[in-house]
Structure formats: structure tokens, C-alpha cells
């Protein structure tokens, strides 16, 4: 079964149909830059354009870089302030014209990595971290998601952690991979203090460059690994979040066949044998 996954990010909005049983894209992803300003109307138009691009009529899962609780967005760190306390899910559903489920972007990545990637079958506490325009995080306990963690807003040195250690901060400050990793390590140390994870999974847009910085990452106790789904985790996880919108198959009506009437067995004719004539003496 396929579901269209759409990943709304601070710099780009991308989507593709996903085989939710295998966790793979079934077509090339389609990307449109995030509009500026990223108002609900402008972003909604892009979501509708992606749905139209794939001529999609079925369910859609959509991520958003904010706290998403019962379809309402309650933060707007890297998007237009119009998303604050906004009834986003029904709004985007109307824009797209199809059934739609909205989920936090990092939570979607966590769902995907838990089902098909680096966090699959990992017991205990796992933190899937997404480094891009900001920093997102999904908290998994024995594979089950605790939603809306938003660790990028932890305060480190008087600033939100993502202002110091996101991939955008690295690019803006022209940091070397080693210097950027030092900032990430400070962030990981804080997360270890608060959550004592068994595993860190490093994902988001920066994950494609893991070979350049992975060797610099350190944690006191937790193991650190790259995300396996890389930057496609958001699309895959978005589609997974919308699986409950897949219409149930209607029960197949069994053809009622009338029983064939049984003909009564024909009565056997009684054959009366003639008595042999007695011989005259």
C-alpha cells in the first residue's frame, strides 16, 4: 500500500509516494523551496502543488517543523509566526483536497528509523536527532514514540541549542566539521544528562555528510550512529503516520448459492418371480 509523504522543512518542501510496508520511495521525490514568508497560505499552496504533481487521490502524511498536538501547531521557530497555535491539519487537508495527517518532522524521522532504519529492534531509550535548519529530535522507548520532544530549544550558553549546533548555524558561521562537531558534542552531553539514551541516531539534511564529521562525535555512554534513511526519513515517516487514513477493505460479499434440490430416490420396482410349475407325475 502506498501513501504520499510530504516533508515540510525550513528551506524546502519535498514529497514522494511511499511503500509503507517496505519504507521505500516508489517514485523520485519532488522538491519545492519553502516560500518566504512561510505563511500557512503559502505553504498550503506548495503542499497542494506536490499533491497535484503526483495526481494523488489517496491519503497523505505531512510533517511540520513545530510542536504538533491534535493537528494544531504550537510553535514556529523556523517558520512564519502565523503557525503559532494554528489549526494546521484541517487547513492543509482543505488545501490538498485529500485525507491528510500532520506530524512533527523529527517524530516522523523517528518513526521511520524505528521501523526501517538504525533504531529498528533497538531496546531501551533512543534519540533520533535531525540537524538541518534547526535541530529536531524523536524520543523512542523500546521502539515507541514519545512525541514533540523539540530538543533544539534546550538552552546552551544562553541560546537555543539549534542556534549554535544546527547545520544552518555551521554554514552561516563557516565552521569546520571538527569545530561544529565540538558544539554538537556539548549538545549530546546535555541530552545524556537529561535522558540517558542508549543510542543517538544522527539524521536530517546533514546526515549525507556523516563521513566528514562522524569521527569527531563523542558521547559518554551512548552509542552514536548515522541515520540509515538519511534525508528521506521525514517523507517515509510522514507516510507511516497517515496509515490510519488508508481505507479499510470492504468485506467481499460471498455469493449465496441456492442448494440444489435433491430428487427423491426412485422407488425400486418389486419384481415378483413366477413360481415354477410343478411337473405332472
N, C-alpha and C positions, 0 to 999 in steps of 0.2 A: 504494500500500500504506500502511495506517495502523498506527501504533504508539502506545500510550498513553505520554505523557511525564509524569513527576511530578517536581516541583522542591521538595526539602526545604530550607527556609530557617530562619533563626533565629527569625523571627516568624510565618511562615506556610508551609503546605504546600499546593501547588496543582498541578492536573493537567488535562490535556485530550488527546484524541486528536490526532495529528499526521499530516498527509500528508507522509511523509518524502521524497517526490520533489519537493515544492514548498516545504517548510519552512513550512507554514501550519497553524494550528489548524483542525480541521474542526468543532469544537463549542465552545461557551462554556466557559471554564476554570472549574473547581470548586475553591474555596479553603476550607481549614480552618485556624484558628490553630494554630501549633505548641504542643503540650501542654507544661505546666510541672509537674513537671520533664520534660525531653525524653528520657526513658529509652528504650532500644530497644523495650521492650514498648509503651509509649505511642505512640511514633512509628510503629511497625509497625502498630498498630491503625488509625491515621489513613490510612496507605498502603492498607490493606485496604479501608477505607471509600470511598476515592476509586475504587479498582478496582470496588467494588460499585456505586457511583453510576453509573458508565458501563456497568455489566453487561458488563465487559470479560473476554474469554476468551483473547485473544492475548498477544503479548509486551509487556513493559513496560520502559521505561528510567527509571531513577530517579537523581536527583542527591543528593549529600550534602555539607555544608559541612565537609569534612575531607580529609586525605590518604586516597586510596582506592587500595590496591595489591593486585591479585589478589583483589578482593572484600572485603578486610579494611580497616577504618577505623583509621588510626594516629594520629589527633589528635582533639581535642574542645574547641576553643577557645570556641565559642559554643553548645555543646550539652552534655548530661549526660556526666559522666566515664565512664559505663558504655560509651560508644562507643570508648574507647581500646583499641586492639589487639583489636577485636571482629570476629568473622566475620560481617560485616553482610549481604553479598549473599545467602548461602543462608538466613539468618534472615528477611530481608524476602521472599524468594521463597516460603518456607513460609507466612508471614503472608498474602501476597497470593494464594497458590494458583495462580499463573501463572508462566511463564518471565519472569525479571527480570534486568536488568543494572544494576549500580551504578557510578556515575562521579562524580568530583569536580565540584562545582557550577560552578565557574568554567571548568573544562575543557569542560563541556557548552556553556556560553555561547560559548566559543572555537570549538568545532566548528560551532555554528550560524552565527556571524558569518563564519566562513571559507567556509562553503558557500553562504549565502544573504544575507549582510549586508555590513557595512562592510569586512571583511577579505577579501572574495571577490576572487580573482585578484590579490592583492597580493603581490609577491615580497619576499624578504628577511625581516627579523625584525619580527613584530607582537606587541604585548602588548595583550590584551583584559582590561581591568580591571573588576571588578564591585564597586560600592560599595553596601553595604546594612548589615546588622547588623555585618558585618566588611568586609574587603577581600579579594577573591579575584583571581586572575589566571591567564590562559592564555597560554602562550608558543607562538607559531607560527613555524615556519621554512619559508618557501616553502609555506605552507598546511598543513604537517604539525605535529601537536601534540606538544609535549614536556610530559608530564603532571605534575601535582602540584607546581606552582611555589610556591604559597602565599606570595606577596609581602607579604601583610598582616602577616606576622610578622617582617619586617625591623625592626631596631631603629633608631628615630629619636628623638633626645633622651631616650634611656633608656627608651623604651616601644616596644611593638609599634606599627607604623605605623597599624594599624587602630584603636588606642585613641585616636589623635589625629585621623585623617582619614576614618574611615568615616562613612556617612550617619547612623548611630546616634549617633556622637560629636558630629556637628554639631547634631543635635536635642537631645541631652542638655545640651550647653553653650550652646544657643541662639545659635549662631554665625550671623552674616550670611553670605550666599552668598560675598561677597568675602573675608571672613576665613577661611571654610572652604576656599575655593579656594587661598588662600595656603599652607595646610597641605598640600593636595593637590599643589601645585607643588613643595614641598620633597620630597615622596614621589616625584614623577615625576623630579626631578633625580637622586635616588639610583638609580632604575631605569635612567635613561640612562647613568649611570656604570658600572653593572654589565653591562647587556645591549645598549646602543647600538641601540635599536629604530628602525625606520624609521617606525613608526606606533603611536600609542596609540589604542585604541578604548575609550571610556568607557561602561560599561554598568551593569547592576544596577538596583536599585529607584530610585536617584537619577536615572537617565537620563531619566525622564519630565520632569524639571525642567531639562534641559540648557540650555534657552534662558535660564534665570535665572543660570547660573554659567559657561557655556561660554566666554564672552568674557573671563573672568578667568584661564583656564588658560593656562599657558605651558610650553614645553619648549625646550631649547637647539637641538636639531637635528630631533627627531621631529615629525611632523605629529600633530595631535590632532583626532579626530572622534568624534561620538556613535555609539553602537551603533544599528544600524538595526532590530534585532528588539526593542529596548528590554527590558522585563522578561519577555518571552516567550522569550528566547534559551535560558534554562535548560530550559524544557519541550521546546522544539524539539531542542536538543542532546541531552537525555536520550533522546528517542525515536530520534535518529540513532545513539546509542551502542548501542542494542539491535537494530539492523538485522540483526545476525548471528543473532538468535534467530528471525527470520522463517522459517517452514518452507519448504524448497525445494519447488518444484512437482514433483510426481511426473511422470515421463515418460509421455506419453499412449501407451497401447498401440495400435499400429496394427492394424487389422483385417486378418487374413490371409485373403485371398480365394483360394479354390482356382481354379487355372487351368481355364478352360472347355475340355473335351476337344475337340480338333479332329477332326471327322469326316473319314475318308479320302475323297478326291475320288472321285466315282462314275466308273467306267470308261466311257469312251465306246464306244458300240456301233459296230462296224465295219460300215458299210453296203456290201454288195457289189453293185455295179451289174451288171445283166444285160447281156451283150454283145448288141448289135443283130443281129437275124437277117439273114443275107446274102440279097439278092434273087436269085431264080432267073432264069437267063437264058432 
